[in-house]
Amino acid sequence: MTLPFADPATLILPTADEPAPAVVRGWVRIELAAVPVVPRLRTAFVAEELVRNARQHGEPPFVLRVALDRSVSALRVYVEDCAPHSGGAWRTRGGLALVDGLSRGWGVERRVRAKTVWAEVPL
């Protein structure tokens, strides 16, 4: 996948248990410290939920990427896991309803042995 920004912040999560969700949320807030507080917090919650979803439905390792995309005035969040998507429709309920409400869009990119769930949080 080609990301639309030069240097995304990347966190590799080698297992389904570590680090804890609060650590993931804190890491995002630190990486985006220069971003205004409201979009930074929205992005932290979106990233935490996408990681939680990947841990529940995917297989490790998980890769979290966040970055500022100035071309669309948004923060982008990508979470990759090493399990193929089963092919069914993704339902927007529970945690994905939170992602849907905090972002201007989200989606799933499927590959043979992996998938990436992404979200775009406006600045």
C-alpha positions in Angstrom: 0.0 0.0 0.0 1.3 3.5 -0.8 0.6 5.9 1.9 -0.2 9.5 0.9 2.4 11.1 3.2 6.1 10.9 3.7 6.8 9.7 7.2 3.9 8.1 9.1 4.4 7.4 12.8 4.4 3.6 13.1 3.8 1.3 16.1 4.2 -2.5 15.7 2.0 -4.5 18.0 3.5 -8.0 18.0 0.8 -9.8 20.0 -3.0 -9.5 20.6 -2.4 -8.4 24.2 0.5 -5.9 24.3 0.5 -3.0 24.6 -2.7 -2.2 26.5 -5.3 0.0 24.7 -4.4 3.0 26.9 -0.8 2.8 25.8 -1.9 2.8 22.1 -4.1 5.9 22.8 -1.2 7.6 24.6 1.3 6.8 21.9 -1.0 8.5 19.3 -1.4 11.6 21.4 2.4 11.9 21.9 3.1 11.3 18.2 0.5 14.0 17.2 1.5 16.4 20.0 1.8 19.3 17.4 -1.8 18.7 16.2 -4.7 20.7 17.8 -6.2 18.9 20.8 -9.7 18.0 19.4 -8.5 16.2 16.2 -5.6 14.7 18.2 -8.0 13.1 20.7 -10.4 12.0 18.0 -7.6 10.3 16.2 -6.4 8.6 19.4 -9.8 7.1 20.1 -10.2 6.0 16.4 -6.8 4.4 16.5 -7.5 2.6 19.8 -10.8 1.3 18.4 -9.3 0.1 15.1 -6.5 -1.7 17.0 -9.1 -3.3 19.3 -11.1 -4.4 16.3 -7.9 -5.9 14.6 -7.0 -7.7 17.8 -10.5 -9.2 18.1 -10.9 -10.2 14.4 -7.4 -10.4 13.0 -4.1 -12.0 13.7 -0.8 -10.5 14.9 1.4 -8.8 14.2 -0.6 -5.6 14.0 0.8 -2.4 12.5 -0.6 1.0 13.5 0.2 4.1 11.4 -0.9 7.6 11.9 0.1 10.7 10.0 -1.0 14.2 8.9 -2.1 14.4 5.3 -2.1 18.1 4.5 -3.5 17.6 1.0 -6.9 16.8 2.5 -6.5 18.5 5.9 -6.9 15.2 7.8 -5.2 12.8 10.0 -5.0 9.3 8.6 -5.0 6.1 10.7 -4.2 2.7 9.3 -4.2 -0.6 11.2 -2.9 -3.7 9.4 -3.3 -7.3 10.5 -2.2 -10.6 9.1 -5.6 -12.3 8.7 -7.6 -12.1 5.5 -11.0 -10.6 5.7 -13.8 -13.2 5.5 -15.5 -11.4 2.7 -18.7 -10.4 4.5 -19.9 -6.8 4.8 -18.6 -4.7 7.7 -21.3 -3.6 10.0 -21.1 -0.1 11.6 -22.1 -0.9 15.1 -20.3 -0.9 18.5 -16.8 0.4 18.1 -17.0 1.0 14.4 -20.0 3.3 15.1 -17.5 5.4 17.2 -15.0 5.4 14.3 -17.8 6.4 11.9 -18.8 9.3 14.1 -15.3 10.6 14.7 -14.0 10.3 11.2 -15.1 11.6 7.8 -14.7 8.1 6.3 -13.3 4.7 6.9 -12.8 1.5 5.0 -11.1 -1.8 4.5 -8.5 -2.8 2.0 -8.3 -6.6 1.6 -5.2 -8.5 0.5 -4.7 -12.3 0.1 -3.2 -12.7 3.6 -3.9 -9.5 5.3 -6.2 -6.5 5.6 -5.9 -2.8 6.5 -8.6 -0.8 8.1 -8.2 2.9 7.7 -10.0 6.1 8.9 -9.6 9.8 8.0 -10.1 12.3 10.9 -10.6 15.9 9.8 -8.4 18.6 11.3 
